[in-house]
Amino acid sequence: MNKVCLILSIYSFLISSSCADRSNEIVDPPGDNSSFTNLSGSLEGSLELKNSPFRVVNNIQIETADSLTIEAGVRLFFSDSANFVVNGMLNAVGNPNNFILFTAFNDKWKGIRILNSTQQSVFRFCIVEKVKITSEDSLEYGALEVKESSAIIRNNIFRDNRTVNGGGLALQSDSAIATNNIFINNLAEVFGGAIVAVESTAKIYNNTIYKNISFNHGGGLVIFDPVNMDVQNNIFFQNSGSTGDPRISFVSGNSSDYSENCNFLAFGTMDPRFINDQNLHLQTGSPCIDNGNPDAAFNDANGTRNDQGAYGGPYGNW
C-alpha cells in the first residue's frame, strides 16, 4: 500500500486571515509550481501546514483502517480529474483565522467522497470550491458526498461548485450533522442546487443557503425518502430551480420521518438582511435574529435565542 506520496517539498506557506465572512474570498494558487508539495495515492498520518500548499496530482484516498488529520491553514489544489475518497477517517479542522482550503489547481476538480466508512469524519472551518461534475462523468453527487457514513460538517463554506445532484453537499444513507455552513453559488444539473439528501438521518441546523441553482428541481434542499431527518434554523434565500420548491423540496417518502422547524423560508419580498453579499452576517433588525428554535439547546453562543442562519446557534460565533 502506497502511503503519502510526497514528490516535492520545498518552502512552507502560511496563510492567515481575519474572522470576517469569507464566502466570496478569492484564493489563487501560487504562481510557481515549485512552491507545492505534491500528493497522490493513499494517505495517512497528517498533512502539516509547514508543507502547504499541496498539489493533488492524482486521486488521493484514506483507506478503511487509516486516518488522516489536516492541519488548520493547509491548502490543497486538485488537478482537473483528481478526487479525494475517504474510506477511513478524515479530521479536517481549521479555525476562524485559518481555514482549510479544498480547491482546483486550474478551474475544476472532482470533489470529496466519504464512502462506506465505519469511522466519523469531521470537517470544520473548511472551504470547498470549484468542484465540477457533469452528466458526462461517472460521478453524480455533491462537491462533498457522504454515503453510508457518519460525518460532522460544521462552519464550512461550499461555494462555486457544479454537480449533477447536490451542488454543495450530497447525503445518502448517512448519519451526518451539517450545522453552521454557508452554501453560496452552487449549481446542480438535476436535484438540489445546494443539498440533496437521500434516505438520510441528517440533522441540518443553522445553515445559510443562498443563491444556489438547480437546472431541474429544487434550488435549495431536496429530500428523498428521509429516515428521521431534522431541518431547523436555516436561512433559504434567493435559490432557484426550474421545478419544485426552491427552498425545501420534499420529493418522496413518509412525511412523518422528516421534521422542519423555525427556518427562514424566503418568498416574495422577504429578506434576511445580510450585511452585504460579501458578508452574510445579519444586520441589526434582521427578521432572522432571535427567530430560531426557542429551546435553550439551540441558543446562540452568548446565551440568547437562536439566530437563524450560519452565524446563529451554539456554533455560530465564527
VOBA-708063 format. One record per residue (C-alpha): residue number from 1; chain; x, y, z. Coordinates in nm, 3 decimals. Layout:
N
nr=NUM kette=A xx=X yy=Y zz=Z
...
END
This chain:
318
nr=1 kette=A xx=0.000 yy=0.000 zz=0.000
nr=2 kette=A xx=0.140 yy=0.337 zz=-0.104
nr=3 kette=A xx=0.139 yy=0.592 zz=0.172
nr=4 kette=A xx=0.164 yy=0.969 zz=0.133
nr=5 kette=A xx=0.340 yy=1.037 zz=-0.194
nr=6 kette=A xx=0.550 yy=1.345 zz=-0.132
nr=7 kette=A xx=0.718 yy=1.407 zz=-0.463
nr=8 kette=A xx=0.843 yy=1.754 zz=-0.391
nr=9 kette=A xx=0.863 yy=1.951 zz=-0.067
nr=10 kette=A xx=1.009 yy=2.300 zz=-0.065
nr=11 kette=A xx=0.907 yy=2.616 zz=0.109
nr=12 kette=A xx=0.633 yy=2.644 zz=0.365
nr=13 kette=A xx=0.338 yy=2.869 zz=0.311
nr=14 kette=A xx=0.139 yy=3.021 zz=0.593
nr=15 kette=A xx=-0.196 yy=3.183 zz=0.540
nr=16 kette=A xx=-0.391 yy=3.373 zz=0.799
nr=17 kette=A xx=-0.696 yy=3.595 zz=0.783
nr=18 kette=A xx=-0.943 yy=3.776 zz=1.000
nr=19 kette=A xx=-1.270 yy=3.632 zz=1.130
nr=20 kette=A xx=-1.463 yy=3.825 zz=0.866
nr=21 kette=A xx=-1.701 yy=3.645 zz=0.632
nr=22 kette=A xx=-1.503 yy=3.455 zz=0.367
nr=23 kette=A xx=-1.784 yy=3.334 zz=0.143
nr=24 kette=A xx=-1.663 yy=3.535 zz=-0.157
nr=25 kette=A xx=-1.290 yy=3.549 zz=-0.088
nr=26 kette=A xx=-1.087 yy=3.467 zz=-0.400
nr=27 kette=A xx=-0.790 yy=3.234 zz=-0.349
nr=28 kette=A xx=-0.537 yy=3.185 zz=-0.627
nr=29 kette=A xx=-0.267 yy=2.915 zz=-0.633
nr=30 kette=A xx=0.095 yy=3.018 zz=-0.605
nr=31 kette=A xx=0.231 yy=3.112 zz=-0.945
nr=32 kette=A xx=0.543 yy=2.900 zz=-0.910
nr=33 kette=A xx=0.479 yy=2.523 zz=-0.920
nr=34 kette=A xx=0.794 yy=2.467 zz=-0.716
nr=35 kette=A xx=0.606 yy=2.606 zz=-0.415
nr=36 kette=A xx=0.390 yy=2.292 zz=-0.392
nr=37 kette=A xx=0.419 yy=1.963 zz=-0.211
nr=38 kette=A xx=0.273 yy=1.707 zz=-0.449
nr=39 kette=A xx=0.030 yy=1.438 zz=-0.334
nr=40 kette=A xx=-0.112 yy=1.118 zz=-0.482
nr=41 kette=A xx=-0.220 yy=0.773 zz=-0.368
nr=42 kette=A xx=-0.310 yy=0.657 zz=-0.018
nr=43 kette=A xx=-0.269 yy=0.895 zz=0.274
nr=44 kette=A xx=-0.247 yy=0.853 zz=0.650
nr=45 kette=A xx=-0.100 yy=1.047 zz=0.938
nr=46 kette=A xx=-0.114 yy=1.422 zz=0.885
nr=47 kette=A xx=-0.082 yy=1.697 zz=0.629
nr=48 kette=A xx=0.111 yy=1.971 zz=0.806
nr=49 kette=A xx=0.091 yy=2.343 zz=0.747
nr=50 kette=A xx=0.467 yy=2.366 zz=0.706
nr=51 kette=A xx=0.440 yy=2.159 zz=0.385
nr=52 kette=A xx=0.143 yy=2.353 zz=0.244
nr=53 kette=A xx=0.032 yy=2.434 zz=-0.023
nr=54 kette=A xx=-0.027 yy=2.085 zz=-0.165
nr=55 kette=A xx=-0.095 yy=1.996 zz=-0.525
nr=56 kette=A xx=-0.304 yy=1.681 zz=-0.567
nr=57 kette=A xx=-0.171 yy=1.548 zz=-0.896
nr=58 kette=A xx=-0.375 yy=1.224 zz=-0.897
nr=59 kette=A xx=-0.656 yy=1.077 zz=-0.686
nr=60 kette=A xx=-0.592 yy=1.055 zz=-0.313
nr=61 kette=A xx=-0.755 yy=0.813 zz=-0.067
nr=62 kette=A xx=-0.776 yy=0.729 zz=0.301
nr=63 kette=A xx=-0.811 yy=0.353 zz=0.324
nr=64 kette=A xx=-1.052 yy=0.176 zz=0.558
nr=65 kette=A xx=-0.819 yy=0.121 zz=0.854
nr=66 kette=A xx=-0.640 yy=0.456 zz=0.821
nr=67 kette=A xx=-0.695 yy=0.811 zz=0.938
nr=68 kette=A xx=-0.566 yy=1.148 zz=0.825
nr=69 kette=A xx=-0.551 yy=1.484 zz=1.003
nr=70 kette=A xx=-0.525 yy=1.806 zz=0.802
nr=71 kette=A xx=-0.387 yy=2.099 zz=0.998
nr=72 kette=A xx=-0.550 yy=2.441 zz=1.008
nr=73 kette=A xx=-0.444 yy=2.669 zz=0.724
nr=74 kette=A xx=-0.349 yy=2.389 zz=0.483
nr=75 kette=A xx=-0.440 yy=2.449 zz=0.118
nr=76 kette=A xx=-0.496 yy=2.167 zz=-0.132
nr=77 kette=A xx=-0.511 yy=2.238 zz=-0.506
nr=78 kette=A xx=-0.654 yy=1.947 zz=-0.709
nr=79 kette=A xx=-0.575 yy=1.861 zz=-1.070
nr=80 kette=A xx=-0.870 yy=1.856 zz=-1.308
nr=81 kette=A xx=-0.960 yy=1.486 zz=-1.281
nr=82 kette=A xx=-0.848 yy=1.427 zz=-0.920
nr=83 kette=A xx=-1.080 yy=1.347 zz=-0.630
nr=84 kette=A xx=-1.048 yy=1.257 zz=-0.262
nr=85 kette=A xx=-1.203 yy=0.930 zz=-0.140
nr=86 kette=A xx=-1.236 yy=0.870 zz=0.234
nr=87 kette=A xx=-1.300 yy=0.509 zz=0.335
nr=88 kette=A xx=-1.133 yy=0.560 zz=0.675
nr=89 kette=A xx=-1.142 yy=0.877 zz=0.887
nr=90 kette=A xx=-1.063 yy=1.236 zz=0.792
nr=91 kette=A xx=-1.014 yy=1.503 zz=1.058
nr=92 kette=A xx=-1.002 yy=1.835 zz=0.870
nr=93 kette=A xx=-1.038 yy=2.103 zz=1.137
nr=94 kette=A xx=-0.933 yy=2.459 zz=1.072
nr=95 kette=A xx=-1.022 yy=2.763 zz=1.279
nr=96 kette=A xx=-1.186 yy=3.101 zz=1.206
nr=97 kette=A xx=-0.845 yy=3.255 zz=1.130
nr=98 kette=A xx=-0.704 yy=2.964 zz=0.928
nr=99 kette=A xx=-0.949 yy=2.779 zz=0.706
nr=100 kette=A xx=-0.852 yy=2.459 zz=0.528
nr=101 kette=A xx=-0.896 yy=2.505 zz=0.153
nr=102 kette=A xx=-1.000 yy=2.237 zz=-0.097
nr=103 kette=A xx=-0.991 yy=2.391 zz=-0.444
nr=104 kette=A xx=-0.892 yy=2.344 zz=-0.808
nr=105 kette=A xx=-0.542 yy=2.393 zz=-0.941
nr=106 kette=A xx=-0.697 yy=2.518 zz=-1.265
nr=107 kette=A xx=-1.074 yy=2.567 zz=-1.263
nr=108 kette=A xx=-1.223 yy=2.226 zz=-1.175
nr=109 kette=A xx=-1.175 yy=1.901 zz=-0.983
nr=110 kette=A xx=-1.391 yy=1.603 zz=-0.878
nr=111 kette=A xx=-1.469 yy=1.659 zz=-0.510
nr=112 kette=A xx=-1.458 yy=1.466 zz=-0.182
nr=113 kette=A xx=-1.637 yy=1.134 zz=-0.121
nr=114 kette=A xx=-1.680 yy=0.976 zz=0.223
nr=115 kette=A xx=-1.788 yy=0.624 zz=0.133
nr=116 kette=A xx=-1.881 yy=0.324 zz=0.349
nr=117 kette=A xx=-1.673 yy=0.439 zz=0.644
nr=118 kette=A xx=-1.725 yy=0.298 zz=0.995
nr=119 kette=A xx=-1.548 yy=0.599 zz=1.149
nr=120 kette=A xx=-1.680 yy=0.952 zz=1.188
nr=121 kette=A xx=-1.505 yy=1.218 zz=0.982
nr=122 kette=A xx=-1.501 yy=1.586 zz=1.078
nr=123 kette=A xx=-1.496 yy=1.890 zz=0.850
nr=124 kette=A xx=-1.479 yy=2.221 zz=1.029
nr=125 kette=A xx=-1.367 yy=2.562 zz=0.904
nr=126 kette=A xx=-1.306 yy=2.434 zz=0.553
nr=127 kette=A xx=-1.373 yy=2.590 zz=0.213
nr=128 kette=A xx=-1.480 yy=2.353 zz=-0.065
nr=129 kette=A xx=-1.496 yy=2.521 zz=-0.404
nr=130 kette=A xx=-1.468 yy=2.480 zz=-0.782
nr=131 kette=A xx=-1.577 yy=2.117 zz=-0.796
nr=132 kette=A xx=-1.718 yy=2.041 zz=-1.141
nr=133 kette=A xx=-1.904 yy=1.716 zz=-1.206
nr=134 kette=A xx=-2.132 yy=1.699 zz=-1.509
nr=135 kette=A xx=-2.361 yy=1.432 zz=-1.650
nr=136 kette=A xx=-2.072 yy=1.320 zz=-1.868
nr=137 kette=A xx=-1.885 yy=1.199 zz=-1.557
nr=138 kette=A xx=-1.936 yy=0.865 zz=-1.381
nr=139 kette=A xx=-1.978 yy=1.062 zz=-1.056
nr=140 kette=A xx=-2.311 yy=1.224 zz=-0.976
nr=141 kette=A xx=-2.323 yy=1.353 zz=-0.621
nr=142 kette=A xx=-2.201 yy=1.656 zz=-0.434
nr=143 kette=A xx=-1.885 yy=1.859 zz=-0.400
nr=144 kette=A xx=-1.882 yy=1.669 zz=-0.070
nr=145 kette=A xx=-2.063 yy=1.334 zz=-0.070
nr=146 kette=A xx=-2.136 yy=1.137 zz=0.249
nr=147 kette=A xx=-2.264 yy=0.789 zz=0.166
nr=148 kette=A xx=-2.332 yy=0.516 zz=0.423
nr=149 kette=A xx=-2.103 yy=0.703 zz=0.660
nr=150 kette=A xx=-2.106 yy=0.945 zz=0.953
nr=151 kette=A xx=-1.967 yy=1.298 zz=0.944
nr=152 kette=A xx=-1.976 yy=1.627 zz=1.132
nr=153 kette=A xx=-1.985 yy=1.912 zz=0.880
nr=154 kette=A xx=-1.968 yy=2.243 zz=1.064
nr=155 kette=A xx=-1.861 yy=2.605 zz=0.998
nr=156 kette=A xx=-1.769 yy=2.540 zz=0.636
nr=157 kette=A xx=-1.818 yy=2.732 zz=0.312
nr=158 kette=A xx=-1.937 yy=2.549 zz=0.000
nr=159 kette=A xx=-1.920 yy=2.781 zz=-0.298
nr=160 kette=A xx=-1.900 yy=2.787 zz=-0.678
nr=161 kette=A xx=-1.945 yy=2.412 zz=-0.722
nr=162 kette=A xx=-2.135 yy=2.235 zz=-1.000
nr=163 kette=A xx=-2.253 yy=1.876 zz=-0.982
nr=164 kette=A xx=-2.533 yy=1.656 zz=-1.113
nr=165 kette=A xx=-2.713 yy=1.621 zz=-0.775
nr=166 kette=A xx=-2.644 yy=1.824 zz=-0.462
nr=167 kette=A xx=-2.433 yy=2.116 zz=-0.580
nr=168 kette=A xx=-2.260 yy=2.160 zz=-0.245
nr=169 kette=A xx=-2.345 yy=1.854 zz=-0.035
nr=170 kette=A xx=-2.494 yy=1.510 zz=-0.103
nr=171 kette=A xx=-2.612 yy=1.288 zz=0.182
nr=172 kette=A xx=-2.704 yy=0.925 zz=0.111
nr=173 kette=A xx=-2.797 yy=0.667 zz=0.376
nr=174 kette=A xx=-2.585 yy=0.872 zz=0.612
nr=175 kette=A xx=-2.583 yy=0.994 zz=0.970
nr=176 kette=A xx=-2.441 yy=1.341 zz=0.917
nr=177 kette=A xx=-2.468 yy=1.658 zz=1.123
nr=178 kette=A xx=-2.448 yy=1.965 zz=0.898
nr=179 kette=A xx=-2.451 yy=2.286 zz=1.102
nr=180 kette=A xx=-2.348 yy=2.649 zz=1.057
nr=181 kette=A xx=-2.235 yy=2.613 zz=0.697
nr=182 kette=A xx=-2.267 yy=2.860 zz=0.410
nr=183 kette=A xx=-2.384 yy=2.731 zz=0.071
nr=184 kette=A xx=-2.348 yy=3.001 zz=-0.193
nr=185 kette=A xx=-2.345 yy=3.000 zz=-0.573
nr=186 kette=A xx=-2.360 yy=2.622 zz=-0.610
nr=187 kette=A xx=-2.538 yy=2.455 zz=-0.902
nr=188 kette=A xx=-2.695 yy=2.114 zz=-0.968
nr=189 kette=A xx=-2.795 yy=1.988 zz=-1.309
nr=190 kette=A xx=-3.078 yy=1.772 zz=-1.171
nr=191 kette=A xx=-3.164 yy=1.783 zz=-0.797
nr=192 kette=A xx=-3.069 yy=2.017 zz=-0.514
nr=193 kette=A xx=-2.872 yy=2.329 zz=-0.601
nr=194 kette=A xx=-2.720 yy=2.334 zz=-0.252
nr=195 kette=A xx=-2.801 yy=1.996 zz=-0.088
nr=196 kette=A xx=-2.961 yy=1.666 zz=-0.181
nr=197 kette=A xx=-3.049 yy=1.410 zz=0.089
nr=198 kette=A xx=-3.147 yy=1.051 zz=0.006
nr=199 kette=A xx=-3.257 yy=0.806 zz=0.279
nr=200 kette=A xx=-3.077 yy=1.033 zz=0.524
nr=201 kette=A xx=-3.089 yy=1.068 zz=0.903
nr=202 kette=A xx=-2.911 yy=1.404 zz=0.885
nr=203 kette=A xx=-2.953 yy=1.696 zz=1.121
nr=204 kette=A xx=-2.934 yy=2.015 zz=0.915
nr=205 kette=A xx=-2.921 yy=2.314 zz=1.152
nr=206 kette=A xx=-2.831 yy=2.683 zz=1.118
nr=207 kette=A xx=-2.705 yy=2.689 zz=0.763
nr=208 kette=A xx=-2.722 yy=2.984 zz=0.522
nr=209 kette=A xx=-2.833 yy=2.860 zz=0.181
nr=210 kette=A xx=-2.811 yy=3.149 zz=-0.064
nr=211 kette=A xx=-2.810 yy=3.194 zz=-0.443
nr=212 kette=A xx=-2.793 yy=2.826 zz=-0.535
nr=213 kette=A xx=-2.947 yy=2.697 zz=-0.859
nr=214 kette=A xx=-3.084 yy=2.373 zz=-0.997
nr=215 kette=A xx=-3.137 yy=2.344 zz=-1.372
nr=216 kette=A xx=-3.410 yy=2.092 zz=-1.294
nr=217 kette=A xx=-3.562 yy=2.063 zz=-0.944
nr=218 kette=A xx=-3.514 yy=2.239 zz=-0.611
nr=219 kette=A xx=-3.261 yy=2.518 zz=-0.578
nr=220 kette=A xx=-3.200 yy=2.474 zz=-0.205
nr=221 kette=A xx=-3.253 yy=2.141 zz=-0.025
nr=222 kette=A xx=-3.412 yy=1.837 zz=-0.194
nr=223 kette=A xx=-3.519 yy=1.538 zz=0.018
nr=224 kette=A xx=-3.591 yy=1.182 zz=-0.094
nr=225 kette=A xx=-3.719 yy=0.911 zz=0.144
nr=226 kette=A xx=-3.589 yy=1.057 zz=0.471
nr=227 kette=A xx=-3.512 yy=0.847 zz=0.778
nr=228 kette=A xx=-3.575 yy=1.072 zz=1.078
nr=229 kette=A xx=-3.426 yy=1.386 zz=0.919
nr=230 kette=A xx=-3.440 yy=1.716 zz=1.109
nr=231 kette=A xx=-3.407 yy=2.058 zz=0.942
nr=232 kette=A xx=-3.409 yy=2.366 zz=1.169
nr=233 kette=A xx=-3.299 yy=2.729 zz=1.196
nr=234 kette=A xx=-3.169 yy=2.762 zz=0.840
nr=235 kette=A xx=-3.194 yy=3.060 zz=0.604
nr=236 kette=A xx=-3.310 yy=2.983 zz=0.249
nr=237 kette=A xx=-3.285 yy=3.292 zz=0.030
nr=238 kette=A xx=-3.273 yy=3.358 zz=-0.346
nr=239 kette=A xx=-3.233 yy=2.995 zz=-0.451
nr=240 kette=A xx=-3.392 yy=2.886 zz=-0.779
nr=241 kette=A xx=-3.493 yy=2.575 zz=-0.969
nr=242 kette=A xx=-3.690 yy=2.505 zz=-1.285
nr=243 kette=A xx=-3.941 yy=2.299 zz=-1.087
nr=244 kette=A xx=-4.024 yy=2.228 zz=-0.724
nr=245 kette=A xx=-3.995 yy=2.447 zz=-0.418
nr=246 kette=A xx=-3.667 yy=2.643 zz=-0.448
nr=247 kette=A xx=-3.627 yy=2.638 zz=-0.069
nr=248 kette=A xx=-3.703 yy=2.287 zz=0.066
nr=249 kette=A xx=-3.850 yy=2.030 zz=-0.172
nr=250 kette=A xx=-3.981 yy=1.707 zz=-0.022
nr=251 kette=A xx=-3.994 yy=1.468 zz=-0.318
nr=252 kette=A xx=-4.081 yy=1.125 zz=-0.176
nr=253 kette=A xx=-4.114 yy=0.922 zz=0.141
nr=254 kette=A xx=-4.310 yy=0.933 zz=0.465
nr=255 kette=A xx=-4.354 yy=1.288 zz=0.589
nr=256 kette=A xx=-4.351 yy=1.162 zz=0.949
nr=257 kette=A xx=-3.982 yy=1.070 zz=0.900
nr=258 kette=A xx=-3.894 yy=1.436 zz=0.841
nr=259 kette=A xx=-3.927 yy=1.739 zz=1.067
nr=260 kette=A xx=-3.884 yy=2.102 zz=0.966
nr=261 kette=A xx=-3.896 yy=2.386 zz=1.216
nr=262 kette=A xx=-3.805 yy=2.754 zz=1.256
nr=263 kette=A xx=-3.644 yy=2.802 zz=0.914
nr=264 kette=A xx=-3.643 yy=3.133 zz=0.726
nr=265 kette=A xx=-3.812 yy=3.029 zz=0.402
nr=266 kette=A xx=-3.796 yy=3.345 zz=0.195
nr=267 kette=A xx=-4.054 yy=3.420 zz=-0.070
nr=268 kette=A xx=-4.180 yy=3.738 zz=-0.229
nr=269 kette=A xx=-4.016 yy=4.041 zz=-0.072
nr=270 kette=A xx=-3.888 yy=3.857 zz=0.239
nr=271 kette=A xx=-3.525 yy=3.945 zz=0.308
nr=272 kette=A xx=-3.295 yy=3.814 zz=0.585
nr=273 kette=A xx=-3.099 yy=4.140 zz=0.563
nr=274 kette=A xx=-2.742 yy=4.023 zz=0.529
nr=275 kette=A xx=-2.482 yy=4.292 zz=0.576
nr=276 kette=A xx=-2.398 yy=4.252 zz=0.206
nr=277 kette=A xx=-2.311 yy=3.980 zz=-0.048
nr=278 kette=A xx=-1.956 yy=3.966 zz=0.086
nr=279 kette=A xx=-2.066 yy=3.941 zz=0.449
nr=280 kette=A xx=-2.359 yy=3.715 zz=0.533
nr=281 kette=A xx=-2.383 yy=3.816 zz=0.898
nr=282 kette=A xx=-2.721 yy=3.966 zz=0.987
nr=283 kette=A xx=-2.788 yy=4.337 zz=1.009
nr=284 kette=A xx=-2.947 yy=4.485 zz=1.317
nr=285 kette=A xx=-3.321 yy=4.448 zz=1.273
nr=286 kette=A xx=-3.300 yy=4.131 zz=1.062
nr=287 kette=A xx=-3.613 yy=3.913 zz=1.092
nr=288 kette=A xx=-3.378 yy=3.616 zz=1.143
nr=289 kette=A xx=-3.240 yy=3.746 zz=1.473
nr=290 kette=A xx=-3.384 yy=3.560 zz=1.775
nr=291 kette=A xx=-3.620 yy=3.371 zz=1.546
nr=292 kette=A xx=-3.478 yy=3.018 zz=1.556
nr=293 kette=A xx=-3.591 yy=2.737 zz=1.781
nr=294 kette=A xx=-3.650 yy=2.884 zz=2.130
nr=295 kette=A xx=-3.532 yy=2.566 zz=2.303
nr=296 kette=A xx=-3.224 yy=2.659 zz=2.510
nr=297 kette=A xx=-3.028 yy=2.378 zz=2.343
nr=298 kette=A xx=-3.026 yy=2.591 zz=2.026
nr=299 kette=A xx=-2.929 yy=2.919 zz=2.192
nr=300 kette=A xx=-2.661 yy=3.139 zz=2.042
nr=301 kette=A xx=-2.313 yy=3.132 zz=2.191
nr=302 kette=A xx=-2.399 yy=3.439 zz=2.401
nr=303 kette=A xx=-2.700 yy=3.263 zz=2.555
nr=304 kette=A xx=-2.973 yy=3.448 zz=2.364
nr=305 kette=A xx=-3.237 yy=3.281 zz=2.148
nr=306 kette=A xx=-3.116 yy=3.119 zz=1.828
nr=307 kette=A xx=-3.048 yy=3.345 zz=1.532
nr=308 kette=A xx=-3.133 yy=3.167 zz=1.207
nr=309 kette=A xx=-2.853 yy=3.100 zz=0.961
nr=310 kette=A xx=-2.485 yy=3.014 zz=0.973
nr=311 kette=A xx=-2.396 yy=3.265 zz=1.244
nr=312 kette=A xx=-2.662 yy=3.155 zz=1.492
nr=313 kette=A xx=-2.683 yy=2.877 zz=1.747
nr=314 kette=A xx=-2.412 yy=2.740 zz=1.976
nr=315 kette=A xx=-2.158 yy=2.714 zz=1.690
nr=316 kette=A xx=-2.241 yy=3.043 zz=1.522
nr=317 kette=A xx=-1.968 yy=3.259 zz=1.672
nr=318 kette=A xx=-1.726 yy=3.248 zz=1.376
END
